[in-house]
Amino acid sequence: MLSKRLIACLDVRDGQLAKSIKFVNTKDIGDPVEKAAEYYLDGLDELVFYDITASSDKRNIMLDVVEAVAAQVFIPLSVGGGVRSVADATDLRLAGAEKINVNSAAVARPALIAECANAVGNQNVVLSMDVAQVEVSAEFPSGYQIVINGGRKPMPLDALAWALEGERLGAGELVVNSIDADGTREGYEIKLTALISQAVRIPVIASGGAGKPEHLYDVLTDGHADAALVASMVHYGDYKVSQLKNYLHDREIKMRMSW
């Protein structure tokens, strides 16, 4: 059995670490470079960096901030926000990103996934999906809808269908982020995570809603996720990365431990 991963998410706006609740009321909460170094030294498995307004502002990601973060960590760094082309992906790789996250631009032009996979390798292309729960219908048979541009624009696209299409086009990993659970600290959207995890053959990262260690255990077991992404619970100092990994290890979840 492969080890499960603990991943911290840095949502960055105007160079500052930011956090929202259900993608609204976003507040600046600190320095992303300092947080990246802190989590790395405490045993984090992987770091995800999102420039959360690059797509909606129609601009390129802030490479200087990516470079500053990359200089502080020696674990996989996954970066997204405003990636629209292979050239953007290449720039991020040169800035220190190991994995490239595509989201809004891939919905608008799905061929972007295959282009990036061909350029940097399937294992380095991550399809990030921002998902909202809706009524089950012919248009949304899974009961989940894709939303783009940082939660601003609902799309006529079923989440499960998009996950399967992303896998077919060459994504090596999926981030499944529940808009409804985002920032609530009330637990991951287990049903959504399990639905997608059991339908695809590539790793799934659960995102949105983590508030206590039990939530991570639940999504890694009942949700069948390969990795759990955390933000608020470590950004605000409620828990340390090492505490969370030790908790999961003690509950017999196979983790990458530093001791």
C-alpha positions in Angstrom: 0.0 0.0 0.0 1.3 3.4 -0.9 1.7 5.9 1.9 -1.0 8.6 2.3 0.2 12.2 2.0 -0.5 15.3 4.1 -0.5 18.4 1.9 -0.7 22.0 3.0 -2.3 24.6 0.7 -1.1 28.2 0.3 -3.8 30.3 -1.3 -1.9 33.5 -2.3 -3.5 36.9 -3.2 -1.3 39.9 -4.1 1.7 38.1 -2.6 0.0 37.4 0.8 -1.3 34.2 2.2 -5.1 34.3 2.1 -8.0 32.3 3.4 -11.7 32.2 2.6 -14.9 30.5 3.7 -16.8 28.9 0.8 -14.6 31.0 -1.6 -15.9 34.3 -0.1 -14.8 36.8 2.6 -11.2 36.2 1.7 -8.7 37.6 4.3 -4.9 38.1 4.2 -3.4 36.0 7.0 0.3 36.1 6.7 3.5 35.5 4.7 3.4 32.4 2.4 7.1 32.0 2.3 7.4 31.9 6.1 4.6 29.3 6.3 6.1 27.2 3.6 9.4 27.0 5.5 7.6 26.2 8.8 5.6 23.4 7.4 8.5 21.9 5.5 10.6 21.8 8.6 7.8 20.1 10.5 7.6 17.2 8.1 5.0 18.2 5.5 4.9 15.8 2.5 3.9 18.2 -0.2 3.0 21.9 -0.7 0.3 23.3 -3.0 0.5 27.0 -4.0 -2.5 28.7 -5.7 -2.5 32.2 -7.0 -6.2 32.5 -6.4 -6.9 35.6 -8.5 -4.7 35.0 -11.5 -7.5 33.4 -13.5 -10.2 35.9 -12.6 -7.8 38.8 -13.2 -6.7 37.3 -16.5 -3.0 37.6 -15.6 0.0 35.3 -15.2 1.0 33.8 -11.8 3.4 35.7 -9.7 6.7 33.8 -10.4 8.7 35.8 -7.9 6.5 34.4 -5.0 6.8 30.9 -6.4 10.5 31.2 -6.6 10.7 32.5 -3.0 8.6 29.6 -1.7 10.5 27.0 -3.8 13.8 28.3 -2.2 12.4 27.3 1.2 11.2 23.8 0.7 12.7 20.6 -0.6 9.5 18.6 -1.0 7.2 18.4 -4.0 5.8 21.9 -4.8 2.6 22.0 -6.9 1.6 25.4 -8.3 -1.5 26.7 -10.0 -3.5 29.8 -10.9 -3.6 31.3 -14.3 -1.9 28.4 -16.2 -3.2 28.7 -19.8 -0.4 27.3 -21.9 2.6 25.0 -22.0 4.7 28.2 -21.8 3.1 29.0 -18.5 3.8 25.5 -17.3 7.4 25.7 -18.4 7.8 29.1 -16.6 6.5 27.5 -13.4 8.8 24.5 -13.7 11.8 26.9 -14.1 10.6 28.9 -11.1 10.8 25.7 -8.9 7.4 24.0 -9.3 7.5 20.2 -9.6 3.9 19.9 -10.4 1.6 22.1 -12.5 -2.0 22.7 -11.5 -4.5 23.5 -14.2 -8.1 24.5 -13.4 -10.2 27.2 -15.1 -8.3 27.3 -18.4 -8.5 23.5 -18.7 -12.3 23.7 -18.4 -12.3 26.3 -21.2 -9.9 24.4 -23.3 -9.5 20.7 -22.2 -6.7 20.1 -24.7 -4.5 22.1 -22.3 -4.3 19.0 -20.0 -2.9 16.8 -22.8 -0.5 19.6 -24.0 1.0 20.0 -20.5 1.2 16.3 -19.9 3.1 15.9 -23.2 5.4 18.7 -22.2 6.2 18.0 -18.6 4.9 14.4 -18.0 1.6 13.1 -16.8 2.9 12.7 -13.2 3.6 16.4 -13.1 0.1 17.6 -14.2 -2.6 18.0 -11.6 -6.2 18.8 -12.5 -7.7 21.0 -9.8 -11.5 20.9 -9.6 -13.6 23.4 -7.7 -16.9 21.6 -7.1 -20.3 22.7 -5.7 -23.2 20.4 -4.8 -26.4 20.8 -6.9 -29.6 19.0 -7.5 -29.2 15.7 -9.4 -30.4 16.3 -13.0 -29.7 15.1 -16.5 -27.1 17.9 -16.8 -25.5 17.0 -13.4 -26.1 13.3 -12.9 -23.5 13.1 -10.1 -25.2 16.0 -8.2 -22.0 18.0 -8.4 -21.1 20.9 -10.7 -17.7 22.4 -11.7 -17.2 26.1 -10.9 -14.2 28.1 -12.3 -12.5 31.5 -11.8 -12.0 31.0 -8.0 -15.6 30.0 -7.4 -17.1 32.8 -9.4 -18.5 31.1 -12.5 -20.6 27.9 -12.4 -20.2 25.8 -15.5 -22.5 23.4 -17.3 -20.2 20.5 -16.4 -20.7 17.5 -14.2 -17.9 17.0 -11.7 -17.6 13.2 -12.1 -17.7 13.5 -15.9 -14.9 16.1 -15.8 -12.8 14.0 -13.5 -12.9 11.1 -15.9 -12.2 13.3 -18.8 -9.3 14.9 -17.1 -7.8 11.4 -16.4 -8.4 10.4 -20.0 -6.6 13.6 -21.3 -3.5 12.8 -19.2 -3.8 14.4 -15.8 -1.7 12.4 -13.3 -3.6 13.5 -10.2 -6.8 15.3 -9.2 -7.5 17.9 -6.5 -11.1 17.7 -5.5 -12.0 20.9 -3.7 -15.5 21.2 -2.2 -16.7 24.8 -2.3 -19.4 24.0 0.1 -16.9 22.7 2.7 -14.1 25.2 2.0 -12.9 27.0 5.2 -15.8 25.7 7.3 -13.5 23.3 9.3 -16.5 21.0 9.6 -15.0 18.1 7.7 -14.4 17.1 4.1 -17.1 16.4 1.6 -16.7 12.6 2.0 -19.4 11.6 -0.5 -17.9 13.7 -3.3 -14.4 12.5 -2.6 -15.4 8.9 -2.5 -17.4 9.2 -5.7 -14.5 10.5 -7.6 -11.8 8.4 -5.9 -13.6 5.2 -6.7 -14.2 6.2 -10.3 -10.6 7.1 -11.4 -7.3 5.2 -11.4 -5.1 8.3 -10.6 -4.5 9.7 -7.1 -7.1 12.0 -5.6 -6.3 14.8 -3.1 -9.3 15.8 -0.9 -9.6 19.5 -0.3 -12.0 21.7 1.7 -13.3 21.5 5.2 -10.5 20.1 7.4 -10.8 21.2 10.9 -9.6 18.5 13.2 -7.5 15.3 12.9 -10.5 13.0 12.7 -11.5 14.7 9.5 -8.3 13.7 7.8 -8.7 10.1 9.0 -12.3 10.0 7.7 -11.4 11.2 4.2 -8.4 8.9 3.9 -10.5 5.9 4.8 -14.2 6.4 4.0 -13.4 9.0 1.3 -10.7 6.7 -0.3 -8.5 9.8 -0.8 -4.8 9.3 -1.5 -3.9 12.6 0.2 -5.5 15.1 2.5 -5.1 18.8 1.9 -5.2 21.2 4.9 -5.2 25.0 5.2 -7.0 26.8 8.1 -6.2 24.2 10.7 -2.4 24.8 10.3 -2.4 28.4 9.1 -4.2 29.5 12.3 -2.0 27.4 14.5 -4.7 25.0 15.7 -2.5 22.1 14.8 1.1 21.4 13.7 1.9 19.3 10.7 3.8 16.8 12.9 0.8 16.5 15.2 -1.5 15.5 12.3 0.9 13.0 10.8 1.5 11.4 14.2 -2.3 11.2 14.8 -2.8 9.4 11.5 0.2 7.1 12.0 -1.2 6.1 15.4 -4.5 5.3 13.8 -2.7 2.9 11.4 -2.8 5.1 8.4 0.5 4.5 6.5 2.3 7.8 6.4 5.8 9.0 5.5 7.3 9.6 8.8 10.6 11.5 9.4 11.6 9.3 12.4 
